[in-house]
Amino acid sequence: MDELQERLYAEGRRSLLVVLQGMDTSGKGGAIKTVGGAVNPGGFRVVSFKVPTPVELAHDFLWRIHQQTPRAGEIVFFDRSHYEDVLVVRVEKLAPPAVWRRRFAHINAFEKHLADSGTTIVKFFLHITREEQRERLQARLDDPAKRWKFAPGDLEKRRRWGAYMAAYRDAIRLCDTRAAPWVVVPANHKWYRNLVIARTLVRTLERLRPRYPRAAFDPASIRIP
């Protein structure tokens, strides 16, 4: 990954967007720390999408997303993404069905536009079982060093597990496209989660075949005093 990312950055023509989605404790942050730690931070960035601000809510739902997409030569990881607007918004009834249902087509068009503009997109759904989530939430409560990660609101989402799984199934089914495919990762085991993500990204970068640019001068003509 390190060598391929170096080439992508030096080439400066294309980019890679990695979308990570999953229920609380599914390991999005851990995956970014492990896999992203293998590359040069100069061409790597992480964006975490929280509850929209009043300014963001005053725009269309993709406005804040588009601003964070990768520049040419860059790899960007999204910790949550535009899919929150067909997941949380749907399950928590923050918008009527007539609104969020239209967003699947908007998302597909948006991702196709990015792909046509030189951004390769890979989307990962980190799938853990409800039992595994219970163990991880309990571990956060038991460990003072992890307790800050726990939020009572996590339990409310846990109570709606079935509704969230239905929302994820629709998002994956309706937005798994050639331009932006979904990869469902069995994520109960952290080592396996990281392995699947790393291998997928390496293969994706290998298909891109990024190359170092040719020098605009003749190196043999240069004499360094």
LINQUIGI-V288707 format. One line per field, one symbol per residue. burial: I if it has 24 or more other C-alpha atoms within 12 Angstrom, else O. Layout:
burial=???
This chain:
burial=IIOIIIIIIIOIIIIIIIIIIIIIIIIIIOIIOOIIOOIOOOIIIIIIIOOOOOOOOOOOIIOIIOOIIIIIIIIIIIIIIIIIIIIIIIIOOOOOOOOIOOIIOIIIOIIOOIIOOIIIIIIIIIIIIIOOIIOIIOOOOOOOOOOOOOOOOOOOOIOOIOOIIOIIOOIIOIIIIOIIIIIIIIIIOIOOIIOIIIOIIIOIIOOIOIOOOOOOOOOOOOOOO
